[in-house]
Amino acid sequence: MGRKVMSRDELLERKDEIVAQYQQVRRKSAKFPILTKKERKALGIGKDEGRAVLRNARVSSRKAKLVIDLIRNKELDEAYAILKYTPRKAAEILEKLLKSAEANAVNNNGLNRDNLYVAEVYATQGPTLKRIRPRSHGRAYRINKRTSHLTLVLREKA
């Protein structure tokens, strides 16, 4: 049922073809199959960026997107300054995520800190935690505690 994972030699033979297909802009319905971590490493995809992902953050994605729009396409120092002085819960969470993405870019991929900018940042809806709030006369109401998945990608300026 699953697709065949290519060996390192097969990957290196077809490297140009696969990288071209992978980076081509497509509709969501015609997406290229997701490469495994081993395949991405062999092809060198993702070596030009620093990525950090936070799952199940206890902030709704709608509220996180308000802060995300402030830092998208900003330089690293400017993004830190914006997040430091934004009085929202999501700003504190995104500041930690930005530090993690910066560390991944500098330490793992050897990118220069001075040339980094926030290339991609997005929030998707996570699982909703449901709590029951008891009320009088035997009634109860559900309280939705929304969560989100936050992703932040740093790249070097061309």
C-alpha positions as CSV (number, residue, x, y, z in Angstrom):
1,M,0.0,0.0,0.0
2,G,2.7,2.5,1.0
3,R,5.1,3.9,-1.6
4,K,8.6,2.6,-2.1
5,V,11.4,4.4,-0.3
6,M,14.3,5.0,-2.7
7,S,17.9,4.1,-1.7
8,R,20.5,6.8,-1.4
9,D,22.1,5.8,-4.8
10,E,18.7,6.0,-6.6
11,L,18.1,9.4,-5.0
12,L,21.4,10.8,-6.0
13,E,20.9,9.6,-9.6
14,R,17.5,11.3,-9.9
15,K,18.4,14.3,-7.6
16,D,17.8,17.1,-10.2
17,E,14.5,15.7,-11.4
18,I,13.1,15.1,-7.8
19,V,14.2,18.6,-6.5
20,A,12.7,20.3,-9.6
21,Q,9.4,18.4,-9.0
22,Y,9.5,19.1,-5.3
23,Q,10.0,22.8,-5.6
24,Q,7.4,23.4,-8.4
25,V,4.3,25.3,-7.3
26,R,1.3,23.1,-7.5
27,R,-2.4,22.9,-6.5
28,K,-3.0,21.2,-3.2
29,S,-4.8,18.3,-5.0
30,A,-1.7,17.7,-7.2
31,K,1.0,17.9,-4.6
32,F,4.2,15.9,-5.0
33,P,4.4,13.0,-2.5
34,I,6.0,14.0,0.8
35,L,9.6,12.9,1.1
36,T,10.8,10.9,4.1
37,K,13.3,12.5,6.4
38,K,16.0,10.2,5.0
39,E,15.2,11.3,1.4
40,R,15.2,15.0,2.3
41,K,18.6,14.6,4.0
42,A,20.1,12.8,1.0
43,L,18.8,15.4,-1.4
44,G,19.8,18.3,0.8
45,I,16.3,19.8,0.9
46,G,15.8,22.0,3.9
47,K,19.5,22.9,4.4
48,D,18.9,26.6,3.5
49,E,16.4,27.2,6.3
50,G,15.8,26.9,10.1
51,R,12.4,25.4,11.0
52,A,10.7,25.1,14.3
53,V,7.2,23.5,15.0
54,L,5.1,23.7,18.1
55,R,2.2,21.3,18.4
56,N,-0.8,21.8,20.7
57,A,0.0,25.3,21.8
58,R,-2.7,26.5,24.2
59,V,-3.8,29.5,22.1
60,S,-6.4,29.6,19.4
61,S,-5.2,29.8,15.8
62,R,-7.3,32.9,15.1
63,K,-5.6,34.8,18.0
64,A,-2.2,33.5,17.0
65,K,-2.7,34.7,13.4
66,L,-3.1,38.3,14.6
67,V,0.5,38.2,15.9
68,I,1.8,36.1,13.1
69,D,0.8,38.7,10.5
70,L,2.9,41.3,12.4
71,I,6.2,39.3,12.0
72,R,5.8,37.7,8.5
73,N,8.7,38.7,6.1
74,K,10.5,40.7,8.8
75,E,14.2,40.5,9.6
76,L,15.2,38.5,12.7
77,D,15.9,41.5,15.1
78,E,12.8,43.3,14.0
79,A,10.7,40.3,14.6
80,Y,12.1,39.9,18.1
81,A,11.4,43.6,18.9
82,I,7.8,43.3,17.7
83,L,7.2,40.1,19.7
84,K,8.7,41.5,22.8
85,Y,6.4,44.5,22.9
86,T,3.2,42.9,21.7
87,P,0.9,42.3,24.7
88,R,-0.6,39.0,23.7
89,K,-0.2,35.4,24.9
90,A,0.7,34.2,21.4
91,A,3.6,36.7,21.2
92,E,5.4,35.0,24.1
93,I,4.9,31.6,22.5
94,L,6.1,32.8,19.1
95,E,9.2,34.4,20.6
96,K,10.3,31.1,22.0
97,L,9.6,29.4,18.7
98,L,11.6,32.1,16.9
99,K,14.6,31.4,19.2
100,S,14.3,27.7,18.4
101,A,14.2,28.3,14.7
102,E,17.2,30.6,14.9
103,A,19.2,28.0,16.8
104,N,18.3,25.4,14.2
105,A,19.3,27.6,11.3
106,V,22.6,28.7,12.9
107,N,23.7,25.4,14.6
108,N,22.3,22.7,12.3
109,N,22.5,24.3,8.9
110,G,25.4,26.9,9.4
111,L,23.4,29.9,8.3
112,N,24.5,33.5,9.1
113,R,22.3,35.0,11.8
114,D,22.6,38.5,10.3
115,N,20.9,37.6,7.0
116,L,18.0,35.6,8.4
117,Y,14.3,36.7,7.9
118,V,11.0,35.1,8.8
119,A,10.1,33.4,5.5
120,E,7.0,31.4,6.5
121,V,5.0,31.4,9.7
122,Y,1.5,29.9,10.0
123,A,-0.9,28.5,12.6
124,T,-3.3,25.6,12.0
125,Q,-6.0,24.4,14.2
126,G,-5.1,21.7,16.8
127,P,-7.4,19.5,18.8
128,T,-10.0,21.2,21.0
129,L,-9.9,20.3,24.6
130,K,-13.5,20.1,26.0
131,R,-14.3,20.9,29.6
132,I,-17.7,20.6,31.3
133,R,-18.9,23.5,33.3
134,P,-21.6,22.5,35.8
135,R,-24.5,24.9,36.3
136,S,-27.6,25.1,38.5
137,H,-30.7,23.0,38.0
138,G,-28.7,20.0,36.8
139,R,-27.5,21.6,33.6
140,A,-24.0,21.7,32.2
141,Y,-22.2,23.6,29.4
142,R,-19.2,22.7,27.4
143,I,-16.2,25.0,27.3
144,N,-14.0,24.7,24.3
145,K,-10.3,25.1,25.0
146,R,-8.8,25.7,21.6
147,T,-5.2,24.7,20.6
148,S,-3.1,25.3,17.5
149,H,-0.1,24.0,15.7
150,L,2.5,26.8,15.0
151,T,5.2,26.6,12.4
152,L,8.0,29.1,11.8
153,V,10.6,29.0,9.0
154,L,13.7,31.3,8.8
155,R,15.7,31.7,5.5
156,E,18.6,33.7,4.4
157,K,18.1,36.8,2.2
158,A,19.2,36.2,-1.4
